[in-house]
Amino acid sequence: MIEVCRIADSQVPCARYFLREEQEMLHVIAGRIGALAERARIVEALRASERHARELYERLPIATVCWQQRGDTFVLVDHNRAALALSDGRVPAWVGRALAELLPDRPELVDAMKTCVATQGALRREVEVARPDGPTAIFVVSFGFVPPDLVLTHVLDVTRERHLERRFQEAQKMEVLGRMAAGVAHDFNNLLTVILSYTGMLEKSVATSKATGSDVADLEEIRKASERAAALTQQLLSFSRRDIVAPEVVDLGAKIRELRGMLVRLLGEERILTVSLAGAPCPVRIGPGHLDQLLVNLVINARDATRVGGRVVIATATLEAGDDDGGHLDLPPGPRVVMTVRDDGSGMDEATRARIFEPFFTTKPPGFGTGMGLAIVYGIVRQANGAIVVDSQPGRGTTFRIYFPRDQEPLPRRPLTAPAPQTREPGGETILLVEDSEPVRRLVLRVLGAAGYHVLAAADAAEALLVCERNGGAIDLLVTDLVMPWTTGASLAQRVAARCPGLRVLFTSGSSERALQAAAELDASASFIAKPFTGEALVGLVRRILDGEGGEPAAS
């Protein structure tokens, strides 16, 4: 018993040693288990982060493609879902293929990637891609270097934005051209009024004298040239949307059916006209005669662009409020009518298409066109609060799409042209003439004075009111320009009418932007004569007004 105890006592230090070792090993194992658990936690966190990053990558609304540099080329190795949508599902088949193989005609993209890798930075390029079935697509491509050998590209389709920018720039350019054209036409109409009227006086004088036949012929040539110039200024005003018209509601489909025979004759037997009209009415509010001009000019343009055997298609359709088609255009909200005129002719490049609405721009040889046809189309469409879109490519024809607000409510028409001259003799009435253009003022003073009227002349509204006061308000007719310094003809008419009971008014204008604003103040029954006019037309209209056949007395 004593021996056993001795042995046990001798083994206690050893047991204690092994116990300590075991505890230390347990601590090490526990530490390692903790480290393994931490490592597993970190790995899981990394995997979660990777899944999150991948999800973000996949959910990016911008098409993203990853390329790996392999020597002098770059191979597509990854892409997100947006890239799948942008490529119409074709991009998975491109994985593993080189950029130079996929886009052999775009070496500038390979150069951009090489620059990105060399500088280890970022850059961007704008790329245009021709589409066989539509307008050119425009993409912004951003390149970013990802060490050690990856290039990440973001591809953003900016086609719509760029086309809207171009349309806005074109609209600004056309607005400037329109203002210039309107200014030239306004001043030129004053000059033509003088030229035409004095020419008419000379023709009458020559007819009663012993002038030679050559004198008569010379005056006739002057008159014809003046009338052609007047027609040209009217075209400029149509382009600039500054000709004063009272719009009316017209059924687009009915008008096309009415003009179809004439349009077929314009195209000739060598070309085919196809008309496809919407089943529902297509009412649009447009100036009288403007729709005829628009259709004729578009069909003539299509005829000149097509060869023998070519086809021209005219179609109409209605668009309800909220339809996407045409929704990006600068149009009032609500339902619309769209008219399409399409040909399969020679088409246009981008540089030509950008200029087709400019006045006097033409690709035809000298003597075969004035370059005003499409300019007039543009002006008519814009004056009718519409929009026009042109799609064209060389060799693929041209399509004009014209969008109008759809209207239902007709407007009363206000006659804006001078009636035929009357033969009734004047009765010596007093006329107050207000005209700021001195040559026109002298002319009208002479014409009306020669017709037997007592004419009082003033250069502006202030002088007109003074003349009215000096005359004691005994004025039968006010003949005034719609636009004057500091006021309008309508405003002046109200002030003169307050002093002259029963006053009648005749407005004149060579048309300008301010004249359009002033015309909005006029009553529907107001009398108006557009410049240029002849002395004979003016005298005839004045007589009708004084006899109560053209316009009501001005309200005081």
C-alpha positions in Angstrom: 0.0 0.0 0.0 2.8 2.3 0.9 4.6 1.4 -2.4 1.5 2.2 -4.5 1.2 5.6 -2.9 4.8 6.3 -3.6 4.3 5.5 -7.3 1.2 7.6 -7.5 3.0 10.5 -5.9 5.8 10.2 -8.3 3.3 10.4 -11.3 1.5 13.5 -10.2 3.9 16.0 -11.8 3.7 14.1 -15.2 -0.2 14.2 -15.1 -0.1 17.8 -14.4 2.3 18.3 -17.3 0.0 16.4 -19.8 -3.0 18.3 -18.5 -1.3 21.6 -19.2 -0.3 20.4 -22.6 -3.9 19.3 -23.3 -5.2 22.6 -22.2 -2.8 24.5 -24.4 -3.7 22.3 -27.3 -7.4 22.9 -26.7 -6.6 26.7 -26.7 -4.8 26.3 -29.9 -7.6 24.2 -31.4 -10.2 26.7 -30.2 -8.1 29.6 -31.7 -7.9 27.8 -34.9 -11.6 27.0 -34.9 -12.2 30.7 -34.2 -9.9 31.7 -37.0 -11.6 29.2 -39.3 -15.0 30.6 -38.3 -13.7 34.1 -38.9 -12.3 33.1 -42.2 -15.6 31.4 -43.1 -17.4 34.6 -42.1 -15.0 36.7 -44.2 -15.3 34.4 -47.1 -19.1 34.5 -46.9 -19.0 38.3 -46.6 -16.8 38.4 -49.6 -19.2 36.1 -51.5 -22.2 38.2 -50.4 -20.3 41.4 -51.5 -19.5 39.7 -54.8 -23.1 38.7 -55.3 -24.2 42.3 -54.4 -21.6 43.8 -56.8 -22.7 41.3 -59.5 -26.3 42.2 -58.9 -25.5 45.9 -59.2 -23.5 45.2 -62.3 -26.4 43.3 -63.8 -29.0 45.9 -62.8 -27.0 48.8 -64.2 -29.3 50.6 -66.7 -26.3 51.3 -68.9 -25.0 48.6 -71.1 -21.6 47.4 -69.7 -19.1 45.2 -71.4 -15.8 43.9 -70.0 -12.8 43.3 -72.3 -9.5 41.6 -71.5 -6.3 42.6 -73.2 -4.6 39.8 -74.9 -1.6 41.0 -76.8 -2.6 43.7 -79.3 -6.3 42.8 -79.2 -9.2 42.9 -76.7 -11.5 40.0 -76.1 -15.0 40.3 -74.8 -15.2 38.3 -71.5 -18.3 39.6 -69.7 -21.5 41.8 -70.0 -24.6 42.8 -68.1 -28.3 42.5 -68.9 -28.5 46.0 -70.3 -25.9 45.0 -72.9 -28.1 42.0 -73.7 -31.0 44.3 -74.4 -29.0 46.9 -76.4 -27.6 44.2 -78.7 -31.0 42.5 -79.2 -29.8 39.4 -77.4 -26.7 38.9 -79.6 -24.0 39.7 -77.1 -23.7 36.2 -75.5 -22.6 34.8 -78.8 -19.8 37.4 -78.9 -18.1 36.3 -75.6 -14.6 35.1 -76.3 -14.4 37.1 -79.6 -12.1 40.0 -80.3 -13.3 43.6 -80.7 -11.4 43.9 -84.0 -13.3 40.8 -85.3 -16.7 42.0 -84.1 -16.3 45.6 -85.4 -13.7 45.5 -88.1 -14.7 48.9 -89.4 -14.1 50.6 -86.0 -10.3 50.6 -85.4 -10.7 53.8 -83.4 -12.4 51.8 -80.6 -9.4 49.5 -80.4 -7.1 52.5 -80.3 -9.2 54.0 -77.5 -8.8 50.8 -75.4 -5.1 50.8 -75.9 -4.9 54.5 -74.8 -7.0 53.6 -71.8 -4.6 50.8 -70.8 -1.5 52.9 -71.5 -2.7 55.8 -69.4 -4.5 53.6 -66.9 -7.3 56.2 -67.0 -10.7 56.8 -68.5 -11.9 58.4 -71.7 -15.1 58.5 -73.8 -16.0 58.5 -77.5 -19.2 59.2 -79.5 -19.9 56.6 -82.1 -22.5 56.7 -85.0 -23.9 53.5 -86.4 -25.9 53.4 -89.6 -29.2 51.4 -89.3 -30.6 49.9 -92.4 -34.2 50.4 -91.3 -34.1 53.7 -89.5 -32.1 56.8 -88.6 -28.5 56.7 -87.6 -27.9 55.4 -84.1 -25.6 57.4 -81.8 -23.8 55.9 -78.8 -21.6 57.4 -76.1 -18.9 54.8 -75.1 -16.9 55.3 -71.9 -13.7 53.3 -71.3 -12.2 52.6 -67.9 -9.1 50.6 -67.0 -9.4 47.8 -64.4 -5.9 46.4 -63.4 -4.2 44.3 -64.4 -5.6 43.8 -67.9 -9.3 44.6 -68.1 -11.1 47.5 -69.8 -14.7 48.2 -68.8 -16.9 50.0 -71.3 -20.2 51.6 -70.7 -22.4 52.1 -73.8 -25.2 54.6 -73.7 -27.7 55.1 -76.5 -28.1 58.8 -77.0 -29.8 58.7 -80.4 -33.0 60.3 -79.2 -31.2 63.0 -77.3 -28.9 63.9 -80.1 -31.7 64.0 -82.7 -33.7 66.3 -80.3 -30.6 68.5 -80.0 -30.3 68.7 -83.7 -33.9 69.4 -84.2 -33.7 72.2 -81.6 -30.7 73.6 -83.3 -32.4 73.4 -86.7 -35.5 75.0 -85.2 -33.4 77.9 -83.9 -31.7 78.3 -87.2 -35.0 78.2 -89.0 -36.5 80.8 -86.6 -33.6 83.1 -87.3 -34.0 82.6 -91.0 -37.7 83.2 -90.7 -37.2 86.5 -88.9 -34.8 87.6 -91.5 -37.1 86.6 -94.3 -40.1 88.3 -92.6 -38.1 91.5 -92.3 -37.0 91.5 -95.9 -40.6 90.7 -97.1 -42.1 93.4 -94.9 -39.9 96.1 -96.3 -40.0 94.7 -99.8 -43.8 94.7 -99.7 -43.8 98.4 -99.0 -41.5 99.0 -102.0 -43.7 96.8 -104.2 -46.8 98.6 -103.2 -45.2 101.8 -104.5 -43.8 100.1 -107.7 -47.1 98.3 -108.6 -49.3 101.4 -107.9 -47.1 103.8 -109.9 -46.8 101.3 -112.7 -50.6 101.1 -112.8 -50.9 104.9 -113.0 -48.3 105.0 -115.8 -50.2 102.3 -117.7 -53.4 104.3 -117.6 -51.5 107.4 -118.6 -49.8 105.7 -121.5 -53.1 104.2 -122.7 -54.6 107.6 -123.2 -51.5 109.2 -124.8 -49.6 108.7 -128.0 -46.9 106.5 -126.4 -45.2 104.0 -128.6 -45.9 100.3 -128.3 -42.5 99.7 -126.8 -43.5 102.0 -123.9 -46.6 99.9 -123.2 -44.6 96.7 -123.4 -41.9 98.0 -121.1 -44.5 99.0 -118.4 -46.1 95.6 -118.8 -42.8 93.9 -118.1 -42.3 96.1 -115.0 -45.7 95.1 -113.7 -45.2 91.4 -114.4 -41.8 91.5 -112.7 -43.3 93.3 -109.7 -46.1 90.7 -109.5 -43.5 87.9 -109.5 -41.6 89.6 -106.8 -44.8 90.0 -104.8 -45.4 86.3 -105.1 -41.9 85.6 -103.9 -42.3 87.8 -100.9 -45.5 85.9 -100.1 -43.5 82.7 -100.2 -41.0 84.2 -97.8 -43.8 85.1 -95.4 -45.3 81.6 -95.7 -41.9 80.2 -94.8 -41.5 82.6 -91.8 -45.1 81.9 -90.6 -45.8 85.6 -90.7 -48.4 85.8 -93.4 -51.7 86.8 -91.7 -54.3 84.1 -92.3 -57.5 83.0 -90.6 -57.2 79.3 -90.1 -60.1 76.9 -90.7 -60.8 73.3 -89.9 -60.2 70.9 -92.8 -60.5 67.1 -93.0 -57.1 66.0 -94.1 -58.4 62.8 -95.7 -61.1 64.6 -97.6 -58.6 67.2 -98.9 -56.3 64.5 -100.1 -59.1 62.7 -101.9 -60.1 66.0 -103.5 -56.6 66.7 -104.7 -55.7 63.2 -105.7 -56.4 63.7 -109.5 -54.2 66.8 -109.6 -51.4 65.0 -107.6 -51.5 62.1 -110.1 -51.1 64.5 -113.0 -48.2 66.2 -111.2 -46.4 62.9 -110.8 -47.1 61.9 -114.4 -47.8 58.5 -115.8 -44.2 57.4 -115.2 -44.7 57.3 -111.4 -47.2 55.5 -109.1 -49.2 57.3 -106.4 -50.6 55.2 -103.6 -53.0 56.8 -101.1 -53.8 55.1 -97.7 -56.2 57.1 -95.6 -57.3 56.6 -92.0 -60.9 55.4 -91.5 -61.7 58.1 -89.1 -61.9 61.9 -90.0 -58.6 63.8 -89.6 -59.6 67.4 -88.8 -56.8 69.9 -88.7 -56.8 73.7 -88.2 -54.8 75.3 -91.1 -54.9 78.4 -93.2 -57.1 78.3 -96.3 -55.2 77.0 -99.3 -52.2 76.1 -97.1 -52.9 72.3 -97.2 -53.1 72.4 -101.0 -49.7 74.1 -101.1 -48.2 71.7 -98.6 -49.3 68.6 -100.6 -48.4 70.0 -104.0 -44.9 71.0 -102.8 -44.2 67.6 -101.1 -45.4 65.6 -104.2 -43.3 67.8 -106.5 -40.3 67.2 -104.3 -41.0 63.4 -104.4 -41.5 63.5 -108.2 -38.1 65.2 -108.7 -36.4 62.6 -106.4 -37.8 59.5 -108.0 -37.0 57.8 -111.3 -39.4 56.4 -113.9 -41.4 53.7 -112.2 -40.9 55.2 -108.8 -43.6 55.1 -106.1 -45.0 57.9 -103.9 -47.2 57.0 -100.9 -49.4 59.4 -99.0 -50.9 58.1 -95.8 -52.9 59.5 -92.9 -53.4 58.2 -89.3 -54.8 59.4 -86.1 -52.9 59.3 -82.8 -54.7 59.4 -79.4 -53.4 61.4 -76.5 -50.5 59.6 -74.9 -49.4 57.6 -77.9 -45.7 57.5 -78.1 -45.5 58.2 -81.8 -44.6 61.8 -82.1 -44.7 62.3 -78.4 -41.2 63.8 -78.3 -42.1 66.6 -80.7 -42.8 70.1 -79.6 -46.6 69.9 -80.0 -49.5 70.8 -77.8 -50.8 67.9 -75.7 -53.7 65.9 -77.0 -54.8 63.8 -79.9 -52.9 64.3 -83.2 -53.1 63.6 -86.9 -50.1 62.4 -88.8 -49.7 62.6 -92.6 -46.9 60.7 -94.2 -45.5 61.4 -97.7 -42.9 58.7 -98.7 -41.0 58.1 -101.9 -38.5 55.4 -103.0 -36.2 57.9 -104.7 -32.6 59.0 -104.4 -32.7 60.0 -100.8 -30.4 62.5 -99.1 -27.3 62.5 -97.0 -27.3 64.1 -93.5 -25.7 67.4 -94.7 -28.4 67.9 -97.4 -31.2 66.9 -95.0 -30.1 69.5 -92.5 -30.6 72.3 -95.1 -33.7 71.3 -97.1 -36.0 73.8 -95.3 -33.8 76.8 -95.8 -35.1 79.4 -98.3 -33.5 79.2 -101.7 -31.5 76.1 -100.9 -31.8 73.5 -103.7 -29.9 70.6 -105.2 -31.4 71.2 -108.6 -29.5 72.7 -111.5 -29.9 76.5 -112.1 -33.2 77.3 -113.6 -34.9 74.1 -112.3 -36.2 75.4 -108.9 -36.2 78.3 -106.6 -35.5 76.4 -103.4 -38.7 77.7 -101.8 -40.9 74.6 -102.0 -39.9 72.8 -98.8 -39.3 76.2 -97.1 -43.0 76.9 -97.6 -43.9 73.5 -96.4 -42.0 74.1 -93.2 -43.6 77.5 -92.6 -47.1 76.2 -93.2 -46.6 73.3 -90.8 -45.2 75.5 -88.0 -47.9 78.1 -88.5 -50.5 75.3 -88.1 -48.8 74.4 -84.8 -47.6 71.2 -86.3 -44.2 69.5 -86.5 -42.3 67.9 -89.4 -39.8 65.0 -89.3 -37.7 63.9 -92.2 -36.1 60.4 -92.5 -33.8 59.9 -95.5 -30.7 58.0 -96.6 -28.9 58.1 -99.9 -30.5 55.5 -102.2 -33.2 54.6 -99.7 -35.8 57.3 -100.4 -37.3 60.0 -98.2 -40.1 60.0 -95.7 -41.8 63.2 -94.5 -44.0 62.8 -91.4 -46.2 65.8 -90.5 -47.9 65.9 -87.2 -50.9 68.3 -86.6 -53.0 68.7 -83.4 -56.3 67.1 -84.1 -59.2 69.6 -84.0 -62.9 69.5 -84.1 -64.2 73.0 -83.7 -64.4 75.2 -86.9 -63.3 78.8 -86.9 -65.2 81.5 -88.8 -63.2 82.8 -91.7 -62.3 86.4 -92.0 -61.8 87.7 -95.5 -58.3 89.0 -95.9 -58.0 89.8 -99.6 -59.3 92.9 -101.2 -62.6 92.5 -103.1 -62.8 93.4 -106.7 -62.7 97.2 -107.5 -66.2 98.8 -107.5 -67.4 101.4 -109.9 -69.4 103.6 -107.5 -68.2 107.2 -107.4 -66.7 108.6 -104.2 -68.7 111.3 -102.3 -65.9 113.4 -101.0 -65.6 111.7 -97.6 -62.7 112.4 -95.3 -60.1 109.8 -94.8 -57.4 109.7 -92.1 -54.3 107.9 -93.4 -51.7 106.6 -90.9 -48.6 105.1 -92.5 -45.0 105.3 -91.2 -43.4 104.5 -94.6 -43.1 107.8 -96.4 -43.1 106.5 -100.0 -46.3 104.4 -99.3 -47.9 107.4 -97.5 -47.2 109.7 -100.5 -48.6 107.1 -102.8 -51.8 106.4 -100.9 -52.3 110.2 -100.4 -52.1 110.7 -104.2 -54.2 107.7 -105.1 -57.1 108.5 -102.7 -56.9 112.2 -103.4 -57.1 111.6 -107.1 -60.2 109.5 -106.5 -62.0 112.5 -105.0 -61.5 111.9 -101.2 -60.3 114.5 -98.7 -57.2 112.8 -97.2 -55.5 113.7 -94.0 -52.1 112.0 -93.6 -50.1 111.1 -90.4 -46.8 109.2 -89.9 -47.6 107.8 -86.5 -50.4 107.4 -83.9 -49.5 110.6 -82.0 -49.7 112.7 -85.1 -52.9 110.9 -86.2 -54.6 111.9 -82.9 -53.5 115.5 -83.3 -54.9 115.6 -86.9 -58.1 114.1 -85.6 -58.4 116.8 -82.9 -57.7 119.6 -85.4 -60.3 118.2 -87.8 -63.0 118.2 -85.1 -63.5 114.5 -85.3 -65.1 114.7 -88.7 -63.5 111.6 -90.2 -65.3 108.9 -92.1 -62.6 106.3 -92.6 -59.3 105.5 -90.9 -56.7 103.7 -93.1 -53.9 102.5 -90.9 -51.0 100.1 -90.8 -51.4 97.3 -88.3 -47.9 97.9 -86.9 -46.6 101.3 -85.9 -44.0 102.6 -83.4 -45.2 102.3 -79.8 -48.7 101.0 -80.6 -50.9 99.0 -83.0 -53.4 99.9 -85.6 -56.2 98.3 -83.6 -55.4 100.4 -80.5 -55.2 103.5 -82.6 -58.6 102.7 -84.2 -60.3 102.5 -80.8 -58.9 105.9 -79.7 -59.9 107.6 -83.0 -63.3 105.9 -82.9 -63.9 107.5 -79.5 -63.6 110.9 -81.2 -65.3 110.0 -84.4 -68.7 108.3 -84.1 -69.5 105.9 -87.0 -65.8 105.6 -87.9 -64.9 102.8 -90.4 -61.4 101.3 -90.5 -59.2 99.7 -93.1 -56.1 98.0 -91.9 -53.0 97.4 -94.0 -49.8 95.4 -93.5 -46.8 94.1 -95.3 -46.8 91.4 -92.5 -44.3 91.0 -89.7 -44.2 89.3 -86.3 -45.8 92.3 -84.6 -48.5 92.4 -87.3 -49.5 88.8 -86.4 -49.8 89.9 -82.8 -51.8 93.0 -83.8 -54.0 90.9 -86.0 -55.1 88.9 -83.0 -56.8 92.1 -81.7 -59.0 92.5 -84.7 -62.6 91.7 -84.9 -63.6 89.0 -87.4 -65.5 91.6 -89.5 -62.5 94.0 -89.7 -61.4 95.0 -93.2 -57.8 94.3 -94.2 -55.7 94.8 -97.4 -52.3 93.1 -97.6 -49.3 94.8 -99.1 -48.4 95.0 -101.9 -51.6 96.4 -103.3 -52.4 98.4 -106.3 -54.1 101.8 -106.3 -57.1 100.4 -108.1 -57.6 97.7 -105.5 -57.3 100.2 -102.7 -59.8 102.6 -104.1 -62.3 99.9 -104.8 -62.0 98.5 -101.3 -62.3 102.0 -99.7 -65.5 102.6 -101.6 -67.0 99.3 -100.5 -66.2 100.0 -96.8 -67.6 103.5 -96.9 -70.8 102.2 -98.5 -71.1 99.7 -95.7 -70.2 96.6 -97.7 -66.9 95.8 -96.0 -66.6 95.9 -92.2 -68.6 97.4 -89.3 -68.0 100.8 -87.7 -65.2 100.7 -85.2 -66.3 100.4 -81.5 -65.5 103.4 -79.5 
